[in-house]
Amino acid sequence: MKMCRNLIGTAFGVLAIVALASTTNASPIPVTGWIVHNGTSTVGGTASNPTFTPGDNVTLMAPFSDISLANDGDSIEAKTTLTMNSRTGTGVNSLNTQLRFALLDDSVNGTLTAGDFPNVGFTIEYANLNSGTPPQSREQTSLTQTAPFVSPTSINNGTLDANGGSIQGADPGPVTFDIKITRNGGALDMVGSISGTDSVTSLPYLSTFGWTGHTSTNFPLNGPFSFNRLAVFLGGNVNAATASLSDSSVNVVPEPTSLILVAGMALSGVFMRKRTRRGAGQA
């Protein structure tokens, strides 16, 4: 009876550790090391809050450790917040297609360098109600393209801001990008958003994105689905004297059954050790 109680206590202990591991894995992982991947700009600020002078006609990119969505239910969520200052092009339509965010994978280079390739993965791009076309989610499929936001393939239309808001003005305030990709049935589902405030009307701006069951040559059915880079595109119409990034992170959530499997393996080891000790005592 005492041994049974000990085993039960051990079992609860292992499950508690697994639950804690799950919570820990769900915590955002800061992303730093931003560089100018395409274009020309001077990098300043800090690792967690880099600034770029000017903030115009550049692709910014940062690495993180390889993350693979190995099991159905595994997900990765990428975020960053952009602030643009002293823009000279302040019109309501000037930022259409000029603000883009990407979650990418480089399967070749160990170190991020300017203009390196491949960078395959998924992008979302800003648009407002006056743009004439909805915001797009796209996939960069090229293995030789040195600029990851050039000529990606459209996957699906996003949803325009319901109130007709825009991101506009000389100092439009923070713009937050969010992409979450989840493995489901051996394929990929995505939800995303671009949010901010219309600095002219003071109304909130929000566009959303989503698709399900996506596969491609670079992300085949039941593939490894790996990611290791974030990227931001500031197009030629941004015309900001400076731009900065903050709160850049990835959030990784393992599929719950994989955690249960870990717990089961740990408990199996506990029972085996108990059985071995009991057998040795009887001998």
Number of C-alpha atoms within 10 A of each C-alpha: 6 7 10 9 10 12 16 13 11 16 19 14 14 18 18 13 13 18 16 12 13 17 12 12 14 17 13 18 16 17 22 21 13 25 20 20 23 20 14 15 21 12 19 12 11 14 15 17 16 17 23 24 15 20 28 24 19 21 25 23 25 20 22 18 10 12 17 18 25 18 20 19 19 18 24 23 20 24 25 22 21 21 19 26 19 16 22 14 17 19 14 18 18 20 26 25 21 18 22 24 29 29 28 24 23 21 15 10 11 8 8 18 15 15 16 18 20 21 30 26 25 25 27 32 26 27 29 27 19 14 16 9 14 21 26 23 27 20 23 24 20 19 14 12 18 16 22 31 26 10 13 19 16 14 15 17 17 23 18 25 20 12 11 14 25 32 31 25 21 19 16 21 18 18 19 20 25 23 24 19 24 25 26 18 13 21 19 25 18 20 17 21 21 26 20 24 19 20 18 14 11 12 15 17 21 24 24 21 21 20 16 15 14 16 16 12 8 18 17 14 16 17 18 16 23 19 22 19 25 28 23 28 26 24 20 16 20 27 23 24 16 19 23 21 25 21 17 23 21 26 16 24 20 21 18 15 12 15 16 14 12 15 21 15 11 17 20 13 12 16 14 12 12 15 12 11 12 12 10 9 8 6 6
